[in-house]
Amino acid sequence: MILRPLLALAALVAPFPLAAEETAERMISAERPEDMVIALLNAGYDPELIKDGVGDPAISFSRAEGYPLMVLFYDCDEETHDKCTSIQLRGGLDRAEPWNPAEAIEISSRYRFLAVSLDEEGDPWMTWDILTGNGIPESLFVEAVERFEATLEEAADALVFAEEREAEIEAAASAAEAGG
């Protein structure tokens, strides 16, 4: 007797797909840079798909008040510059004075996924590598971008520009004392 109502219920819900099937998350990959552009656009960034110095795809992007950032594509076919399998998030900070390499190393040890290098002028460049393979969920890509951006901003405020801000404050205080 109980079996008949259960069979009737199963027949009633069988034609309807499960909610998980209806809302399957979109996968994105370094193989399809245009999908990453759309994901960045949907996340509130202003992305532009460009080419890097060797012809591989790259995406330049930022938010209205944020630092300029890049997505560089790696492990691409050397001739066709497609079929990339990984990306690197990248952002540079322009200091007034060259930065101390020991402090750059400190940032790398403080932030788990962040790597830091100095360019020829001593300005720090921060990177975050992501292997996408055949695809990662779009939400994971956007979360990684947002975490990278937040980490870059935090590192810039707490470490990279801290001594320059202190010097500006001291100069302003000295000027105020001399004037008043």
C-alpha positions as CSV (number, residue, x, y, z in Angstrom):
1,M,0.0,0.0,0.0
2,I,2.8,2.5,0.8
3,L,4.6,1.5,-2.4
4,R,1.8,2.9,-4.7
5,P,1.9,6.5,-3.3
6,L,5.7,6.5,-3.5
7,L,5.5,5.3,-7.2
8,A,3.0,8.0,-7.9
9,L,5.2,10.7,-6.3
10,A,8.2,9.4,-8.3
11,A,6.3,9.6,-11.5
12,L,5.2,13.1,-10.6
13,V,8.7,14.5,-10.0
14,A,10.6,12.5,-12.6
15,P,10.1,14.9,-15.5
16,F,11.6,17.8,-13.5
17,P,15.4,18.0,-13.5
18,L,17.2,18.4,-10.3
19,A,18.1,22.0,-9.3
20,A,21.8,21.2,-9.5
21,E,21.4,20.2,-13.1
22,E,19.6,23.5,-14.0
23,T,22.2,25.7,-12.3
24,A,25.4,24.0,-13.3
25,E,28.2,26.5,-12.8
26,R,30.0,27.7,-15.9
27,M,33.5,26.5,-16.2
28,I,36.3,28.7,-17.6
29,S,39.8,27.9,-18.7
30,A,42.9,29.5,-20.0
31,E,42.0,27.9,-23.3
32,R,39.2,30.4,-23.6
33,P,40.4,33.9,-22.6
34,E,37.2,35.4,-23.8
35,D,35.3,33.6,-21.0
36,M,37.6,35.1,-18.5
37,V,36.9,38.6,-20.0
38,I,33.2,38.0,-19.5
39,A,33.7,36.7,-15.9
40,L,35.8,39.8,-15.1
41,L,33.2,42.1,-16.6
42,N,30.4,40.4,-14.6
43,A,32.5,40.8,-11.5
44,G,32.7,44.6,-11.9
45,Y,36.1,45.0,-13.6
46,D,36.9,46.7,-16.9
47,P,38.7,44.0,-18.8
48,E,40.4,44.3,-22.2
49,L,41.7,41.2,-24.1
50,I,45.1,42.0,-25.6
51,K,48.3,40.1,-26.6
52,D,51.5,40.0,-24.7
53,G,55.0,40.5,-26.1
54,V,55.2,37.1,-27.6
55,G,51.6,37.0,-29.0
56,D,49.9,35.0,-26.2
57,P,46.6,36.3,-24.8
58,A,46.6,38.7,-21.9
59,I,43.9,40.6,-20.2
60,S,44.3,44.1,-18.8
61,F,41.7,45.0,-16.1
62,S,40.9,47.0,-13.0
63,R,38.1,48.4,-11.0
64,A,37.4,52.2,-11.1
65,E,39.5,52.9,-8.0
66,G,41.8,49.9,-8.0
67,Y,45.3,49.1,-9.2
68,P,45.8,48.1,-12.8
69,L,46.0,44.3,-13.1
70,M,46.8,41.8,-15.7
71,V,46.0,38.2,-16.5
72,L,48.9,36.6,-18.3
73,F,48.4,33.3,-20.1
74,Y,51.0,30.5,-19.9
75,D,51.7,27.1,-21.4
76,C,50.2,28.2,-24.7
77,D,51.0,26.6,-28.1
78,E,54.3,28.3,-29.2
79,E,53.1,28.8,-32.8
80,T,49.3,29.4,-32.5
81,H,49.3,31.1,-29.1
82,D,46.2,29.2,-28.0
83,K,45.5,26.1,-25.9
84,C,46.9,27.8,-22.8
85,T,46.6,25.8,-19.6
86,S,47.5,28.3,-16.8
87,I,47.3,31.9,-16.0
88,Q,49.1,34.4,-13.8
89,L,47.5,37.3,-12.1
90,R,49.9,40.2,-12.0
91,G,50.0,43.7,-10.5
92,G,52.9,46.2,-10.1
93,L,53.4,49.0,-7.7
94,D,55.3,52.2,-8.6
95,R,57.4,53.4,-5.7
96,A,59.2,56.7,-5.5
97,E,62.4,54.9,-4.3
98,P,63.6,51.4,-5.1
99,W,62.3,48.8,-2.6
100,N,64.4,46.7,-0.3
101,P,64.5,43.1,-1.5
102,A,64.3,41.8,2.0
103,E,60.9,43.5,2.4
104,A,59.8,41.9,-0.9
105,I,60.7,38.5,0.5
106,E,58.7,39.3,3.7
107,I,55.5,39.8,1.6
108,S,56.0,36.5,-0.1
109,S,56.3,34.7,3.3
110,R,53.3,36.6,4.7
111,Y,50.8,35.8,1.9
112,R,50.3,32.2,1.0
113,F,49.8,32.4,-2.8
114,L,51.6,35.6,-3.6
115,A,55.0,35.8,-5.2
116,V,56.9,39.1,-5.3
117,S,59.7,40.2,-7.6
118,L,61.4,43.6,-8.2
119,D,61.8,45.1,-11.6
120,E,65.0,46.9,-12.8
121,E,63.8,50.1,-11.0
122,G,63.2,48.3,-7.7
123,D,59.4,48.4,-8.0
124,P,57.6,45.4,-6.7
125,W,55.5,43.1,-9.0
126,M,53.1,40.7,-7.3
127,T,51.9,37.5,-9.0
128,W,49.5,34.7,-8.3
129,D,49.5,31.6,-10.5
130,I,46.4,29.5,-11.3
131,L,46.4,26.2,-13.2
132,T,43.1,26.0,-15.0
133,G,43.6,22.8,-17.1
134,N,40.3,21.8,-18.7
135,G,38.4,24.3,-16.6
136,I,37.6,25.7,-13.1
137,P,34.3,27.1,-11.9
138,E,33.8,30.7,-12.8
139,S,33.1,31.6,-9.2
140,L,36.5,30.2,-8.1
141,F,38.3,32.3,-10.8
142,V,36.5,35.4,-9.7
143,E,37.2,34.6,-6.0
144,A,40.9,34.2,-6.8
145,V,41.0,37.5,-8.7
146,E,39.3,39.3,-5.8
147,R,41.6,37.7,-3.2
148,F,44.6,38.7,-5.3
149,E,43.4,42.3,-5.6
150,A,42.7,42.5,-1.9
151,T,46.1,41.0,-1.1
152,L,47.8,43.4,-3.4
153,E,46.0,46.3,-1.8
154,E,46.7,45.1,1.7
155,A,50.4,44.6,1.0
156,A,50.6,48.0,-0.7
157,D,49.1,49.7,2.3
158,A,50.8,47.8,5.0
159,L,54.3,47.3,3.6
160,V,55.1,48.7,0.1
161,F,54.1,52.3,0.6
162,A,54.3,52.5,4.4
163,E,57.7,54.2,4.6
164,E,56.8,56.6,1.9
165,R,53.6,57.6,3.8
166,E,55.6,58.0,7.0
167,A,58.1,60.3,5.3
168,E,55.2,62.4,3.9
169,I,53.6,62.6,7.4
170,E,57.0,63.6,8.9
171,A,57.6,66.2,6.2
172,A,54.1,67.7,6.8
173,A,54.6,67.8,10.6
174,S,58.0,69.5,10.1
175,A,56.5,72.0,7.8
176,A,53.7,72.7,10.3
177,E,56.2,73.2,13.1
178,A,58.3,75.5,11.0
179,G,55.3,77.5,10.0
180,G,53.5,77.8,13.3
